[in-house]
Amino acid sequence: MKNIAKTACALILALALSVAVACAVGCGEKDANENGGYVLTVTVAEGGTAEGAGEYSPGDGVSLSAHPAEGYTFKGWYEDEKLLSASSGYGFVMPARDMNVTAVFEKEGALDPFVTHERNGVITITDVKDKSRTRLTVPDEVSGIAFGAFSGCTFLEHLTVPFIGGGTDSAPGGSHFGYIFGADGNGNSNGRYVPLSLRSVTVTGKAEITARAFAGCAAIESVEFLSGGDADIGADVFNGCAALKEISLPDGTETVGSRAFYECSELRKITLPPSLTAIGENAFDGCVKLVEIYDLCPVFITPGSADNGGIAANALAVHDSADAESNISVTEDGYAIYADDADGEYYLLGNDDPDIEEAILPDYINGNRYAVWESAFEGRFYLQKVKVGSGAEIGKRAFAQCSTLKTAEIAEGVTTIGEEAFTHGYLLGSVTLPDSLRSVGAGAFSYCSSLVSADLPDGITELGDGVFEACFDLTEAHIPTGISALPANTFSACNALEEIVIPINITSIGKNALGAAMNHIPEKIFYEGSEDDWSRVTVESGNDGAADALYFYSKNEPSGSGRYWKYENGVPAVWE
C-alpha cells in the first residue's frame, strides 16, 4: 500500500508541475515559432535607418545600430513608450518572447553639431562636437568659423558652408578653404589639412574665391556655388585638385586667374557664366580630360585651341546653351563615357573609383569602337589588373604610373597602344598582346621593370622609341617583321636580355636600340640575314658592342669560319 501511495503522489506532483509550466508559457510568454525562435521587429521613425531585426533564440546576443540622416540626431531605442537605451549602438540578450523596438530620431537644430560663440549677434563656430560625422551643414546665420574648427573631421565626405575660409570678414590669410581645418598661410598647405575623405563642397553664399582658395585639395570631386561669386577667381584657385570632375563657375565671375585649374587631371566638364570676359595664362594646363565645355560667355572657345588658358586644348564638344545635353555619362561600374553618336566619337575617360583594383573595359560603346582616353587611369595606385576590350584603342599614358599593376590583357581586335601607355608599371609582369596590333607608341612599356617577356606581333608596322627602355627583367623579346627600323632605345637598359633575333627586314638600328646605354649588349644577336645583308644595315651610336655579339643565319652548315646560327624547333641555335 505504501508503494502504491508513493506512486500516486509522484503522479500528482508531476501533473502539477506540468500544469504550472503550461500556465507559465501560456499565460506569461508567447509560444516560440516553429523554429524555436522569437521575432525582433525594428521600427524606424522618420530621420534615419536602423539594423538588427531578425529571428533569435532566447539567450542570443542582439546588437542594434541606428544611423541618423543628415539634419537628425538619434534620441533612443523604445519598446512601447519605455526607453531601452539612448545609445545608437545597443546590445542585449533576447528574451523568450517577440519584441517590437522603435528607433526614434529627432530633427537637429542647425547649430546643434557645433560649439559656437556669440557676441553682439555674431555667431562663430569654434569646434565640431562629433568628429566622426560624414556630412555637415553650416547654417547661413553663421558669420565666422575659427581657425582649425573642423580639424580632426577625418570622416567628413560633404560640407556645406556659407563662405570660403574663416568668414565674410575673415582676417588676412583666412580666406582659403583649408583655414577651417587648420591650414595656415594663403592656401599652400590646404592639401595637408583638408581630409582626404572630403568629396564635395557646397557654398551657399556669394563666394569670394581668392588665390589658392582650394589649391591642393586633391580628393574634392565637386564644388557647387549656389549664390554667385565676386568678379575674379584668383590665381591657382584649384591648382592640384586632381579629383575635381566638373564645375560651374559662379555667376558674376568676370576673370579666371592664371593656373586656376592647373593639373586638374580629372576635370571633364566646365560651365562658363555669361559674365566671364577673360581667362588667364596656363589656367587649364594639365586638364587632359576636359572634353566638354558649356560656353555661355562672350569668350570665343575653339576646340583644339591653346588660347584662353588652354581651356579647349582637349575639347570634343563646346555647347552654347546651358540646356544642351551632355555627352558624358557614368556607368553603374563607375566608368566615365563620352559618346557622341552624331559625330561618331566614343571615348572611355576613366573610372570614378579612386581605389579600383580591376579595370574590365567593354568591347564597344553603343556598338562602336572607342579609344581609352589619354591618362584615363594614370596613377591609380590600387589598380592590379587590366582587361582591354576588342573594340578599344589605348591612348597616351592610359595606364601610366600604375605602380601596382601586375597583368594586362589586351583583346584581339585592338590595333593601337599609345605613347607611354603602361610606363612605370613596376610590377607589370605579364602582358598579352593581340595579333591585331599595328602600332605601339614611344615608351609604351618603358620602366616596367618586372616585365619578363615581350612578344611583339609581326603585324606591327609602327614602333616608337624606347618601347622597352629600362625593362630590367626582360629576358625574351620578339622584334616584329612588319617594321624596317629598330627605333632608338628600344632595349636600352634591358640588362637581363641575353639573346635577340633581328629580322632581315630591319635596315636601320637606332641609337642605343640594343641596350648599350647601360653598357649592356645581349651576348648573342641573331641576325636573319647574311654578312653581306648586314653590311647594308645602318647602325647608329650606342650599339658599339653589337658587332662582337653578332651571328649570321645559315640554314645549312657553313663551310667557312665565323659566327653562324640556325633554327632548331623554332629556337636559335649556334652552329658549332
C-alpha positions in Angstrom: 0.0 0.0 0.0 2.9 2.3 0.8 4.4 1.8 -2.7 1.0 2.5 -4.3 0.6 5.7 -2.3 4.2 6.8 -3.2 3.4 6.2 -6.9 0.2 8.1 -6.7 1.9 11.1 -5.0 4.6 11.2 -7.7 2.0 11.2 -10.4 0.1 14.0 -8.8 3.3 16.1 -8.3 4.3 15.6 -12.0 0.9 16.6 -13.1 1.0 19.7 -11.0 4.4 20.7 -12.4 3.1 20.2 -16.0 0.2 22.5 -15.3 2.5 25.1 -13.8 4.8 25.0 -16.8 1.9 25.2 -19.2 0.5 28.1 -17.3 3.8 29.9 -17.3 4.2 29.5 -21.1 0.6 30.1 -21.9 -0.2 32.9 -19.5 3.1 34.8 -19.3 5.1 34.3 -22.6 4.2 33.8 -26.2 5.0 30.5 -27.8 8.1 30.3 -29.9 7.7 29.9 -33.7 8.1 26.6 -35.5 11.9 27.0 -35.5 12.1 27.6 -31.7 13.0 31.3 -32.1 11.4 34.7 -31.4 11.0 37.6 -33.8 12.6 41.0 -33.1 10.9 43.7 -35.2 12.7 47.1 -35.5 10.6 50.0 -36.5 12.3 53.2 -37.8 10.8 56.6 -37.1 11.5 59.4 -39.6 15.0 60.6 -39.8 17.3 57.6 -40.2 17.9 53.9 -40.6 18.4 51.0 -38.2 19.8 47.5 -38.3 19.4 44.4 -36.1 15.9 43.0 -36.8 15.6 39.3 -37.2 14.8 35.9 -35.5 16.6 35.0 -32.4 16.6 32.2 -29.8 16.2 33.0 -26.1 19.6 33.9 -24.7 21.1 35.1 -28.1 23.1 38.3 -28.1 21.4 41.1 -30.1 23.1 44.1 -31.5 21.1 47.1 -32.8 22.6 50.1 -34.6 20.9 53.3 -35.6 22.1 55.8 -38.2 20.6 59.3 -38.3 20.1 61.0 -41.6 21.6 64.5 -42.3 20.0 67.0 -40.0 18.8 64.5 -37.4 20.1 63.1 -34.2 19.4 59.7 -32.6 17.1 60.0 -29.5 16.8 56.4 -28.3 15.5 52.8 -28.6 12.0 52.4 -27.3 9.7 49.5 -26.6 6.2 50.8 -26.4 6.9 54.1 -24.5 9.7 52.7 -22.4 13.3 53.9 -23.2 15.6 50.9 -23.5 18.8 52.8 -24.4 19.9 56.2 -25.7 23.0 54.8 -27.4 22.8 54.3 -31.2 24.6 51.0 -30.7 22.6 48.9 -28.2 23.2 45.3 -27.2 21.0 43.0 -25.1 20.1 39.3 -24.5 17.0 38.1 -26.4 14.2 37.1 -24.0 11.7 34.3 -24.6 9.2 36.5 -26.4 8.7 38.5 -29.6 9.8 42.2 -29.4 9.0 45.3 -31.3 11.6 48.0 -30.8 11.5 51.5 -32.3 14.5 53.7 -33.3 13.5 57.3 -32.6 15.2 60.2 -34.3 14.6 64.0 -33.8 15.3 67.0 -36.0 18.6 68.5 -35.3 18.9 72.2 -34.7 21.0 73.9 -37.3 23.7 74.7 -34.8 23.5 71.5 -32.7 26.5 69.8 -34.3 28.8 72.7 -33.4 30.4 74.5 -30.5 29.6 78.2 -31.0 30.5 81.6 -29.6 28.1 84.5 -30.0 29.0 88.1 -29.4 27.0 91.2 -30.4 24.8 88.9 -32.5 27.8 87.5 -34.5 27.9 83.7 -34.4 31.2 81.9 -34.7 31.8 78.2 -34.9 34.8 77.2 -32.7 34.6 73.4 -32.9 32.6 70.3 -34.1 31.1 68.1 -31.4 31.1 64.8 -33.3 34.3 64.5 -35.4 33.0 61.3 -36.9 30.3 63.0 -38.9 30.3 62.3 -42.7 28.1 65.4 -43.5 28.0 68.8 -42.0 26.0 71.9 -42.9 26.9 75.3 -41.6 23.8 77.5 -41.5 23.7 80.9 -43.2 23.3 82.6 -39.8 26.9 81.8 -39.0 29.3 84.7 -39.7 32.6 83.1 -38.9 34.5 79.8 -38.4 37.5 79.8 -36.2 40.9 78.6 -37.4 41.1 74.8 -37.2 37.5 74.4 -36.0 37.0 71.4 -38.3 40.3 69.8 -37.7 40.0 66.1 -36.9 36.9 65.6 -39.0 38.6 62.8 -40.8 35.4 61.1 -42.0 33.8 64.1 -43.5 32.5 63.5 -47.0 30.3 66.5 -47.7 30.5 70.0 -46.3 28.0 72.9 -46.9 29.3 76.4 -45.9 28.0 79.9 -46.4 31.5 81.2 -47.3 35.1 80.1 -48.1 37.5 80.3 -45.2 37.1 81.9 -41.9 34.2 84.2 -42.6 32.7 87.0 -44.5 35.1 89.4 -42.9 37.9 87.0 -42.1 41.4 88.1 -41.2 44.1 88.1 -43.9 45.2 84.5 -44.6 41.8 83.1 -43.6 40.1 83.3 -47.0 41.3 79.9 -48.2 39.2 76.8 -47.8 41.7 74.9 -45.6 41.7 77.6 -43.0 38.9 76.0 -41.0 40.8 72.7 -41.0 44.0 74.3 -39.6 45.8 75.2 -42.8 47.7 78.4 -42.4 49.2 80.8 -45.0 47.4 81.5 -48.2 46.3 78.0 -49.1 49.7 76.5 -49.8 49.1 73.9 -47.0 45.4 73.1 -47.8 46.2 69.6 -49.0 47.9 68.7 -45.8 44.9 69.6 -43.6 41.7 69.1 -45.6 40.7 65.5 -45.0 41.0 63.1 -48.0 37.6 61.8 -47.2 36.0 65.1 -48.3 34.5 64.6 -51.8 32.1 67.6 -52.3 31.6 71.1 -51.1 28.6 73.4 -51.5 29.0 77.2 -51.0 25.6 78.8 -50.2 26.6 82.4 -50.0 28.2 84.8 -52.5 31.7 83.4 -52.9 34.9 85.3 -52.7 37.3 83.0 -54.4 40.8 84.3 -53.7 44.2 82.9 -54.9 44.8 79.3 -54.0 41.4 79.0 -52.2 41.1 75.3 -52.9 44.7 74.6 -54.0 46.0 71.1 -53.2 42.6 69.7 -52.1 43.4 66.5 -54.0 40.3 64.5 -53.1 37.5 67.0 -53.7 35.4 66.0 -56.7 32.9 68.8 -56.9 32.4 72.4 -55.7 29.0 74.0 -56.1 28.3 77.7 -55.8 24.6 78.5 -55.1 24.6 82.3 -54.9 27.2 83.5 -57.4 30.6 85.0 -56.8 32.8 88.1 -57.0 34.3 89.4 -60.2 37.5 87.5 -60.0 38.6 83.9 -59.5 42.2 84.1 -58.2 45.3 82.6 -59.5 45.9 78.9 -58.7 42.5 78.7 -57.0 42.0 75.0 -57.8 45.7 74.2 -58.6 46.3 70.5 -57.9 42.7 69.5 -57.3 43.4 66.2 -59.1 40.0 64.6 -58.4 37.8 67.6 -59.5 35.4 66.3 -62.2 33.1 69.1 -63.1 32.4 72.6 -62.1 30.1 75.6 -62.9 31.8 78.9 -62.3 29.6 81.1 -60.2 27.5 83.8 -61.8 29.3 87.1 -61.6 32.7 85.8 -62.4 34.5 88.1 -64.8 38.0 86.7 -64.9 39.8 83.4 -64.2 43.3 83.7 -62.8 46.4 82.1 -64.2 46.9 78.4 -63.4 43.4 78.4 -61.8 42.8 74.8 -62.7 46.4 73.7 -63.2 46.8 69.9 -63.2 43.1 69.2 -62.5 43.7 66.0 -64.4 40.2 64.5 -63.8 38.2 67.7 -64.8 35.8 66.6 -67.6 33.2 69.4 -67.8 33.0 73.1 -67.1 30.3 75.8 -67.4 31.4 79.4 -68.1 28.9 82.0 -67.0 27.7 84.9 -69.2 29.7 87.4 -67.0 33.1 85.9 -67.9 35.4 88.0 -70.1 38.9 86.8 -69.6 40.9 83.6 -68.8 44.5 83.8 -67.5 47.6 82.1 -68.8 48.0 78.4 -68.3 44.7 78.4 -66.4 43.9 74.9 -67.7 47.3 73.3 -68.2 47.2 69.6 -67.4 43.4 69.3 -67.7 43.9 66.4 -70.1 40.3 65.2 -69.7 38.5 68.5 -70.1 36.4 67.4 -73.1 33.1 69.2 -72.7 32.6 73.0 -72.2 29.4 74.9 -71.7 30.3 78.3 -73.1 27.7 80.8 -72.0 30.1 83.8 -72.1 31.4 86.2 -74.8 34.8 84.5 -74.8 35.1 82.5 -78.1 36.1 79.0 -77.4 37.6 76.9 -80.2 38.1 73.1 -79.8 41.8 72.2 -80.0 43.0 75.8 -79.5 45.6 76.7 -76.9 44.1 80.1 -76.4 42.2 81.2 -73.3 44.5 79.4 -70.9 44.3 76.2 -72.9 40.7 75.5 -71.8 39.7 73.9 -75.1 43.0 72.1 -75.9 41.3 68.7 -75.5 37.7 69.8 -76.0 35.4 67.5 -78.0 32.2 69.5 -77.5 31.6 73.2 -76.9 27.9 73.9 -76.1 26.5 77.4 -76.4 23.4 76.6 -74.3 23.0 75.5 -70.7 20.2 73.2 -71.8 22.4 71.2 -74.2 22.5 67.5 -73.4 25.9 66.3 -72.1 27.8 63.7 -74.0 29.3 62.4 -70.8 27.7 59.6 -68.7 28.9 57.3 -65.9 28.0 53.6 -66.0 26.9 51.6 -62.9 30.5 50.3 -62.7 31.8 53.9 -62.4 33.2 54.2 -66.0 33.0 57.7 -67.4 32.0 57.5 -71.1 32.0 60.2 -73.8 29.6 59.2 -76.6 28.6 61.5 -79.5 26.5 59.4 -81.9 26.2 62.4 -84.3 29.9 62.9 -84.8 30.8 59.2 -84.2 33.1 59.9 -81.3 33.4 57.5 -78.4 35.9 57.6 -75.6 36.4 56.0 -72.2 37.6 58.8 -69.9 38.3 56.7 -66.8 36.7 55.3 -63.7 35.3 57.2 -60.7 36.6 54.8 -58.1 40.0 56.0 -56.9 40.6 52.6 -55.3 39.7 50.5 -58.3 41.7 47.2 -58.4 40.5 45.7 -61.7 39.6 47.6 -64.8 37.5 45.5 -67.1 36.9 47.6 -70.2 33.9 47.0 -72.6 34.4 45.7 -76.1 32.3 48.5 -77.6 30.5 51.7 -76.6 27.0 51.9 -78.2 28.1 49.2 -80.5 31.1 51.3 -81.7 34.8 51.1 -81.4 36.3 53.6 -79.0 39.5 55.0 -77.5 40.7 54.8 -73.9 41.4 58.5 -73.3 44.8 60.0 -72.5 45.8 59.4 -68.9 42.4 57.6 -68.3 43.8 55.5 -65.4 47.1 57.2 -64.8 48.4 57.0 -61.3 45.8 54.6 -60.0 47.7 53.2 -57.1 45.5 50.2 -56.3 45.0 49.0 -59.9 46.3 45.5 -60.3 44.6 44.0 -63.4 43.5 45.5 -66.7 41.4 43.8 -69.5 41.0 45.9 -72.6 38.1 45.0 -74.8 38.4 44.1 -78.5 36.9 47.4 -79.9 39.2 49.7 -77.9 42.3 51.6 -78.7 44.7 52.5 -75.9 45.6 56.2 -75.6 48.7 58.0 -74.5 49.6 57.3 -70.8 46.2 55.5 -70.4 47.7 53.2 -67.6 50.9 55.1 -66.8 52.2 55.2 -63.3 50.0 52.4 -62.1 52.8 51.1 -59.8 50.9 48.1 -58.5 49.6 46.9 -61.9 50.5 43.2 -62.4 48.7 41.9 -65.5 47.4 43.5 -68.7 45.2 41.5 -71.1 44.6 43.2 -74.5 42.0 41.5 -76.6 42.2 40.5 -80.2 40.9 43.5 -82.3 42.9 46.2 -80.5 45.2 47.9 -83.0 46.9 50.7 -81.1 48.8 51.2 -77.9 49.7 54.9 -77.3 52.8 56.6 -76.1 53.8 55.7 -72.5 50.6 53.7 -72.2 52.0 51.5 -69.4 55.1 53.3 -68.4 56.4 52.9 -64.9 54.2 49.9 -64.2 56.9 48.5 -61.9 55.0 45.3 -61.1 53.7 44.6 -64.6 55.0 41.0 -65.2 52.5 39.8 -67.8 51.2 41.4 -71.0 49.0 39.7 -73.6 49.4 41.4 -77.0 47.0 40.5 -79.8 47.9 39.7 -83.4 45.7 42.6 -84.5 48.2 45.1 -83.0 49.6 47.6 -85.6 51.1 50.5 -83.6 52.9 50.7 -80.3 53.9 54.2 -79.2 57.2 55.5 -77.8 57.9 54.3 -74.3 54.7 52.2 -74.1 56.3 49.7 -71.7 59.3 51.7 -70.5 60.3 51.3 -66.9 58.1 48.2 -66.5 61.0 46.7 -64.6 59.3 43.4 -63.8 58.3 42.6 -67.4 60.0 39.3 -68.4 58.9 38.7 -72.0 57.6 40.8 -74.8 56.3 39.1 -77.9 55.5 41.9 -80.3 53.2 40.6 -83.1 54.7 40.6 -86.7 51.7 42.7 -87.9 53.1 45.8 -86.1 54.2 48.5 -88.6 54.8 51.4 -86.3 57.1 51.1 -83.3 58.1 54.2 -81.2 61.3 54.9 -79.5 62.2 53.3 -76.2 59.2 50.9 -76.1 61.0 48.6 -73.6 63.5 51.1 -72.2 64.6 50.2 -68.6 62.7 46.9 -68.5 65.4 45.5 -66.3 64.0 41.9 -66.0 63.2 41.5 -69.7 64.8 38.2 -70.9 62.8 37.5 -74.1 61.7 39.8 -76.9 60.4 39.4 -80.4 61.0 42.1 -83.0 58.1 42.2 -85.5 58.8 41.6 -89.1 56.5 44.4 -90.1 59.0 47.2 -89.3 62.1 48.2 -91.2 63.8 50.2 -88.4 64.5 49.3 -84.8 63.9 52.6 -83.1 66.3 54.3 -80.7 66.4 53.0 -77.1 64.1 50.0 -77.9 66.0 47.8 -75.4 68.1 50.4 -73.6 69.0 49.2 -70.1 67.4 45.8 -70.6 70.2 44.3 -68.7 68.7 40.8 -68.4 68.3 40.4 -72.2 70.9 37.9 -73.3 69.7 36.9 -76.8 67.7 38.6 -79.5 66.7 37.9 -83.1 66.9 40.8 -85.6 64.7 40.1 -88.7 66.2 40.6 -92.2 63.7 43.3 -92.9 65.5 45.6 -90.5 67.5 48.2 -92.4 68.4 50.6 -89.6 69.1 50.3 -85.8 68.6 53.5 -83.8 70.8 54.9 -81.1 71.1 52.6 -78.0 68.4 50.4 -79.6 70.2 47.2 -78.4 70.8 48.4 -74.9 74.2 49.9 -74.8 73.1 53.0 -72.9 73.8 51.0 -69.7 76.9 49.3 -71.1 74.9 46.2 -71.8 74.6 44.4 -75.2 72.9 41.0 -75.5 75.6 38.2 -75.5 74.1 36.8 -78.7 72.4 38.8 -81.5 71.0 36.5 -84.2 70.6 38.3 -87.5 68.3 36.6 -90.0 70.4 37.7 -93.0 73.9 37.2 -94.2 77.0 39.1 -93.5 76.5 41.0 -96.8 73.0 41.8 -95.8 74.3 43.2 -92.5 76.7 45.5 -94.3 73.7 47.4 -95.7 72.2 48.0 -92.3 72.6 51.4 -90.8 73.7 51.2 -87.1 73.7 54.4 -85.0 75.8 55.1 -82.0 75.3 53.4 -78.7 75.4 49.9 -80.2 79.1 49.5 -80.3 79.3 46.0 -78.8 76.8 44.6 -81.3 79.4 43.5 -83.8 81.1 41.3 -81.3 77.9 39.5 -80.4 76.5 39.1 -83.9 75.7 35.8 -85.5 74.5 35.4 -89.1 71.9 33.0 -90.3 72.9 29.9 -92.1 70.3 27.2 -92.9 73.0 24.7 -93.8 76.2 24.1 -92.0 78.6 26.8 -93.1 81.9 25.8 -94.7 83.8 28.9 -93.7 84.8 30.4 -90.4 82.7 32.8 -88.5 79.7 33.0 -86.2 76.6 31.4 -87.7 73.3 30.1 -86.4 70.2 28.1 -87.4 66.7 27.4 -86.2 66.1 24.2 -84.2 62.4 23.7 -83.5 61.9 27.4 -83.9 64.7 28.3 -81.4 68.0 29.9 -82.5 71.0 27.6 -82.1 74.6 28.3 -82.9 76.5 26.2 -85.5 79.4 24.8 -83.6 
